[in-house]
């Protein structure tokens, strides 16, 4: 279990290589993030910078806090 609770401004890395910054953490522990980079082919160039939601429970499972 990850002992560090995600905070606004944390840099997240998904195990596939996607990078995102936490912009907001809702009351339901859903993190709103800003996408910085994704190696996935489904991601079009125009989508970099768009926000997406990550459940806080995914920290330590499919996402890691790297900074």
C-alpha positions in Angstrom: 0.0 0.0 0.0 1.3 3.5 -0.9 1.8 5.6 2.2 2.0 8.9 0.4 -1.4 10.4 -0.2 -1.7 12.2 -3.6 -1.6 16.0 -3.4 -2.2 18.7 -5.9 0.9 19.2 -8.0 2.1 15.6 -7.7 3.6 14.1 -10.9 2.1 10.7 -11.7 3.4 8.0 -14.0 1.3 5.2 -15.3 3.1 1.9 -15.8 2.6 2.3 -19.6 4.6 5.5 -19.5 1.9 8.1 -19.4 2.7 11.2 -17.3 0.2 13.5 -15.6 0.0 16.2 -12.9 -2.7 16.2 -10.2 -4.8 19.4 -10.5 -7.6 18.7 -8.1 -8.7 16.0 -5.7 -12.4 15.6 -5.3 -14.3 14.6 -2.2 -14.8 11.1 -3.7 -11.0 10.7 -4.0 -11.2 11.1 -7.8 -8.1 13.0 -9.0 -8.5 15.4 -11.9 -5.2 15.5 -13.8 -3.5 17.3 -16.6 -1.9 14.9 -19.2 1.7 15.7 -20.1 2.8 12.8 -22.2 1.5 9.4 -23.3 3.2 6.8 -25.5 -0.2 5.2 -26.4 -1.2 5.3 -30.0 -4.8 6.0 -29.1 -3.8 9.4 -27.8 -3.9 12.1 -30.5 -1.5 15.1 -30.3 -4.5 17.4 -29.6 -5.4 15.5 -26.4 -2.0 16.2 -24.6 -2.9 18.8 -22.0 -6.5 17.8 -21.7 -7.5 16.7 -18.2 -8.7 13.2 -17.2 -9.8 11.5 -14.0 -7.8 8.9 -12.0 -9.2 7.2 -8.9 -6.9 7.7 -6.0 -7.1 3.9 -5.3 -5.0 3.4 -8.5 -1.9 4.9 -6.9 0.4 2.0 -6.3 -1.6 -0.3 -8.6 -1.4 1.2 -12.1 -0.1 4.7 -11.2 2.9 5.8 -9.2 3.7 9.2 -7.7 7.2 10.1 -9.0 7.5 13.7 -7.8 
